[in-house]
Amino acid sequence: MAAWSPRLRSCLRHLQPQRAFTAASAAAAASKPLADPHMVSNTLDDETSARIVERLESRGQDEIFRSLFLGYFPELRRCSNVLEIGCGTGVVLRALVADSDFHGRVTGADQSPAFLEAARRLAAEEGCPSDRISFVEADAQQPAAAALGEAAYDAVVMHTLISHTSDPAAVLAEAATLAAPGALLVVMDGDYGSLTYAHPEDLELGRRMDQALVTSVFNQPNAIRDLASMLPAAGWQLEDVRSQCVSEVGAEASYWVSFANAYMPRIVQSGVVDEATVEGWWQAQTDALAAGHFFAAANYYTFLARKV
């Protein structure tokens, strides 16, 4: 594996035209990191949107990631009208429609026109029946007011959404207005305070990069820790919680490799960590992978609740 892909170098040059970082500029920028790209996905430039679309589709084919949503599909198979808020490129919904034991209809909502364009194209390419899958543009915190109407969904899915919102409690409450009485709510997300890549040769740099990735990608990295207390106030009753450590250890890795490749340019763009340091960190990760002692992990949780 190359230490730093030509495409990624191109991205970095595009994000930082004609500018060299100094310690002072990096320190100043670190106090004002860029917004979570998913929270402002409807304002991203075309290149950033394309890179995130590629990441969403890459992880959608990853065995580890698929296990995160296939785990709650048995509950959704009993539903007839499923809404996913923050659907991205529609990976979860396409998989659900393709499930032979699911016979319902699905709707995906997202605020990014670029993500939705990819979602519609990929659903058509995969032969998803147009009468069973559709996508609408809607803000996660105001989906009812944005083309979803008053449809009484019997299931609402939030797959890696809560960590990217500005007000998780408002998103949960808004979802309840779209759900029928007794409807199922599925919230799956990471506890990104637990995210870590091993870097035994420089523990301080390792911690710095872990934090840089978290602050550059997730607006609410610890939201999942507060979910149990937010659900009742939003009109949901917690039924079950499942946990899974998503880890890659040794000589093979894909999930955490594609994650880093998608978001390292944003760390550089924000100035939180300079390009040379990020490149050195990534070189250490690829060396570890080649040597068979790569390590990266984070804890994920799936919350199942019902509308009161």
Wavefront OBJ file of the C-alpha trace (Angstrom):
o trace
v 0.000 0.000 0.000
v 1.324 3.443 -0.881
v 2.084 5.696 2.044
v 0.015 8.514 0.604
v -2.128 8.129 -2.475
v -1.670 10.522 -5.423
v -5.370 11.364 -5.220
v -5.049 12.276 -1.556
v -2.013 14.438 -2.295
v -4.111 16.151 -4.949
v -6.909 16.702 -2.445
v -4.501 18.225 0.037
v -3.053 20.560 -2.574
v -6.568 21.543 -3.610
v -7.556 22.257 -0.040
v -4.423 24.279 0.695
v -3.412 26.191 -2.424
v -0.031 27.867 -2.232
v 0.082 27.819 1.581
v 2.613 26.378 3.984
v 1.594 25.816 7.601
v 3.453 27.483 10.430
v 3.133 26.549 14.075
v 1.323 29.824 14.725
v -1.218 29.389 11.920
v -1.908 25.782 12.903
v -2.418 26.756 16.523
v -4.769 29.568 15.542
v -6.793 27.327 13.254
v -6.971 24.595 15.879
v -9.204 26.817 18.016
v -11.722 26.977 15.155
v -11.894 23.532 13.502
v -14.047 23.108 10.428
v -17.641 22.128 10.934
v -18.580 18.458 10.859
v -18.797 17.854 7.074
v -21.946 15.755 7.417
v -23.688 18.484 9.406
v -23.072 20.923 6.546
v -23.171 18.379 3.733
v -25.513 20.562 1.677
v -22.813 23.270 1.486
v -19.737 21.186 0.623
v -17.749 21.714 -2.548
v -18.080 19.077 -5.264
v -14.722 17.447 -4.547
v -15.395 17.043 -0.827
v -18.882 15.696 -1.539
v -17.464 13.199 -4.034
v -14.853 12.035 -1.542
v -17.485 11.465 1.157
v -19.790 9.681 -1.316
v -16.871 7.383 -2.102
v -16.323 6.784 1.627
v -20.025 6.052 2.245
v -20.115 3.537 -0.578
v -16.779 1.995 0.387
v -17.862 1.386 3.959
v -21.232 0.173 2.674
v -19.448 -2.769 1.056
v -17.316 -3.413 4.123
v -18.195 -6.590 6.026
v -17.723 -4.879 9.384
v -19.991 -1.968 8.519
v -22.659 -4.207 7.027
v -22.777 -6.192 10.254
v -23.821 -2.985 12.024
v -27.066 -2.681 10.068
v -27.726 -6.340 9.268
v -27.940 -6.809 13.023
v -31.176 -4.821 13.289
v -32.743 -5.893 9.976
v -34.794 -8.661 11.680
v -36.784 -5.933 13.480
v -37.313 -3.963 10.265
v -38.577 -6.994 8.335
v -41.823 -6.728 10.283
v -42.323 -3.102 9.186
v -44.096 -1.830 6.075
v -43.131 1.853 5.871
v -39.560 2.672 6.880
v -37.950 6.109 7.010
v -34.196 6.625 7.280
v -33.194 10.137 8.339
v -29.701 11.053 7.175
v -29.645 8.292 4.574
v -26.520 9.483 2.749
v -26.134 7.467 -0.445
v -28.834 5.000 0.607
v -26.587 2.057 1.477
v -28.791 0.819 4.324
v -32.076 1.227 2.459
v -30.827 -0.470 -0.693
v -29.734 -3.432 1.397
v -33.092 -3.534 3.163
v -35.077 -3.491 -0.095
v -32.843 -6.277 -1.410
v -33.572 -8.388 1.679
v -35.927 -11.163 0.545
v -37.675 -11.171 3.934
v -38.558 -7.475 3.808
v -41.640 -6.574 1.782
v -42.239 -2.965 2.783
v -41.479 0.453 1.360
v -38.567 2.712 2.325
v -37.937 6.450 2.189
v -34.557 8.084 2.611
v -34.141 11.687 3.744
v -30.919 13.674 3.542
v -29.982 17.349 3.273
v -27.228 16.836 0.683
v -28.310 17.023 -2.968
v -25.022 15.336 -3.949
v -25.658 12.384 -1.648
v -29.241 12.059 -2.866
v -28.165 12.159 -6.501
v -25.829 9.251 -5.792
v -28.549 7.449 -3.826
v -31.063 7.627 -6.673
v -28.497 6.627 -9.285
v -27.220 3.652 -7.294
v -30.729 2.444 -6.437
v -31.598 2.454 -10.135
v -28.343 0.734 -11.082
v -29.006 -2.012 -8.533
v -32.540 -2.534 -9.781
v -34.358 -1.384 -6.645
v -38.099 -1.148 -7.473
v -39.010 2.541 -7.799
v -42.358 1.933 -6.096
v -40.571 0.652 -2.978
v -37.718 3.138 -2.545
v -37.597 6.924 -2.760
v -35.366 9.751 -1.565
v -36.267 13.277 -0.474
v -34.219 16.318 0.495
v -34.786 17.169 4.151
v -32.927 18.542 7.157
v -32.640 15.981 9.965
v -33.886 18.515 12.503
v -36.880 19.575 10.406
v -37.819 16.578 8.229
v -41.571 16.945 8.771
v -41.481 20.399 7.252
v -39.494 19.298 4.228
v -41.527 17.123 1.878
v -42.106 14.164 4.188
v -45.611 15.280 5.010
v -47.544 13.468 7.703
v -46.835 9.897 6.679
v -47.083 7.623 9.703
v -43.909 5.572 9.429
v -43.826 2.361 11.430
v -40.024 2.483 11.670
v -37.495 5.320 11.754
v -33.795 4.603 11.295
v -30.880 6.868 12.216
v -27.728 5.105 11.129
v -24.614 7.103 12.123
v -26.679 10.303 12.164
v -26.923 11.469 15.793
v -23.179 12.120 16.064
v -23.379 14.555 13.144
v -26.282 16.714 14.373
v -26.241 20.005 16.249
v -29.193 19.082 18.480
v -29.716 15.317 18.926
v -32.719 15.804 21.201
v -34.491 17.893 18.549
v -33.820 15.236 15.912
v -35.322 12.534 18.132
v -38.381 14.675 18.885
v -38.893 15.550 15.222
v -38.666 11.870 14.290
v -41.457 11.117 16.759
v -43.790 13.489 14.896
v -43.349 11.349 11.769
v -43.855 8.009 13.487
v -47.045 6.078 14.092
v -47.914 5.060 17.672
v -45.772 2.091 18.625
v -43.371 2.702 15.764
v -39.843 1.339 16.012
v -36.857 3.661 16.321
v -33.373 2.383 15.472
v -30.419 4.585 16.391
v -27.002 3.163 15.552
v -23.882 5.233 16.103
v -20.377 5.190 17.442
v -19.012 6.343 20.761
v -16.259 8.311 19.089
v -14.603 9.202 22.348
v -13.361 5.615 22.128
v -11.911 5.992 18.606
v -8.209 5.215 18.459
v -5.457 4.266 16.033
v -2.384 2.702 17.610
v 0.855 4.662 17.242
v 3.277 3.078 19.747
v 6.285 4.997 18.435
v 4.717 8.361 19.289
v 1.872 8.110 21.794
v 1.342 11.861 21.918
v 0.991 12.111 18.131
v -1.363 9.151 18.211
v -3.619 10.872 20.746
v -3.421 14.117 18.794
v -4.502 12.476 15.560
v -7.299 10.544 17.263
v -8.640 13.824 18.615
v -8.154 15.601 15.292
v -10.160 12.957 13.440
v -12.948 13.090 16.003
v -13.239 16.877 16.103
v -12.987 17.179 12.318
v -15.699 14.626 11.553
v -18.221 14.465 14.418
v -20.170 17.403 15.815
v -21.502 15.302 18.709
v -18.885 12.554 19.202
v -20.290 11.467 22.580
v -24.017 11.835 21.816
v -24.621 8.097 22.061
v -23.670 8.238 25.749
v -26.623 10.551 26.452
v -29.169 8.789 24.273
v -30.839 6.812 27.070
v -31.724 10.046 28.853
v -32.822 11.882 25.675
v -35.226 9.251 24.355
v -38.036 9.547 26.971
v -38.170 13.342 26.674
v -38.540 12.987 22.906
v -41.439 10.530 23.148
v -39.582 7.224 22.829
v -39.362 4.285 25.214
v -36.072 2.394 25.208
v -36.439 -1.353 24.581
v -32.946 -2.694 23.958
v -29.302 -1.683 23.494
v -26.677 -3.699 21.649
v -22.974 -2.985 21.489
v -20.137 -3.930 19.171
v -16.468 -3.033 19.034
v -15.513 -2.250 15.447
v -11.841 -3.118 15.314
v -9.248 -4.013 12.706
v -6.047 -5.594 13.932
v -3.106 -7.078 12.051
v -2.306 -7.108 8.342
v -5.771 -6.432 6.909
v -7.889 -3.312 7.298
v -10.472 -1.534 5.191
v -13.059 0.206 7.367
v -10.618 2.374 9.301
v -8.334 2.842 6.290
v -11.140 4.333 4.186
v -12.225 6.451 7.152
v -8.784 8.017 7.485
v -8.403 8.516 3.730
v -11.763 10.307 3.546
v -11.161 12.733 6.368
v -7.392 13.374 6.631
v -7.632 16.173 4.030
v -10.194 17.917 6.235
v -7.787 17.835 9.179
v -5.168 19.522 7.029
v -7.640 22.010 5.612
v -8.729 23.059 9.095
v -5.149 23.542 10.266
v -5.708 21.381 13.332
v -2.659 19.325 12.322
v -0.219 20.309 9.573
v 0.149 18.285 6.374
v 3.638 16.930 7.136
v 2.513 15.609 10.512
v -0.611 14.005 9.057
v 1.461 12.430 6.301
v 3.954 11.082 8.837
v 1.137 9.626 10.926
v -0.385 7.932 7.878
v 3.024 6.547 6.884
v 3.250 4.950 10.327
v -0.226 3.433 9.886
v 0.587 1.948 6.477
v 3.896 0.635 7.825
v 2.032 -1.025 10.681
v -0.414 -2.557 8.224
v 2.410 -3.914 6.071
v 4.136 -5.321 9.162
v 0.938 -6.960 10.404
v 0.435 -4.957 13.588
v -2.106 -2.315 12.561
v -4.704 -1.454 15.215
v -7.744 0.825 15.052
v -11.037 0.572 16.919
v -14.146 2.312 18.242
v -17.265 1.144 20.086
v -20.676 1.214 18.377
v -24.155 0.962 19.887
v -27.604 0.171 18.508
v -30.565 1.553 20.463
v -34.048 0.142 19.813
v -37.006 2.164 21.103
v -40.759 2.519 20.571
v -42.896 5.615 20.199
v -44.906 6.067 23.360
l 1 2 3 4 5 6 7 8 9 10 11 12 13 14 15 16 17 18 19 20 21 22 23 24 25 26 27 28 29 30 31 32 33 34 35 36 37 38 39 40 41 42 43 44 45 46 47 48 49 50 51 52 53 54 55 56 57 58 59 60 61 62 63 64 65 66 67 68 69 70 71 72 73 74 75 76 77 78 79 80 81 82 83 84 85 86 87 88 89 90 91 92 93 94 95 96 97 98 99 100 101 102 103 104 105 106 107 108 109 110 111 112 113 114 115 116 117 118 119 120 121 122 123 124 125 126 127 128 129 130 131 132 133 134 135 136 137 138 139 140 141 142 143 144 145 146 147 148 149 150 151 152 153 154 155 156 157 158 159 160 161 162 163 164 165 166 167 168 169 170 171 172 173 174 175 176 177 178 179 180 181 182 183 184 185 186 187 188 189 190 191 192 193 194 195 196 197 198 199 200 201 202 203 204 205 206 207 208 209 210 211 212 213 214 215 216 217 218 219 220 221 222 223 224 225 226 227 228 229 230 231 232 233 234 235 236 237 238 239 240 241 242 243 244 245 246 247 248 249 250 251 252 253 254 255 256 257 258 259 260 261 262 263 264 265 266 267 268 269 270 271 272 273 274 275 276 277 278 279 280 281 282 283 284 285 286 287 288 289 290 291 292 293 294 295 296 297 298 299 300 301 302 303 304 305 306 307 308
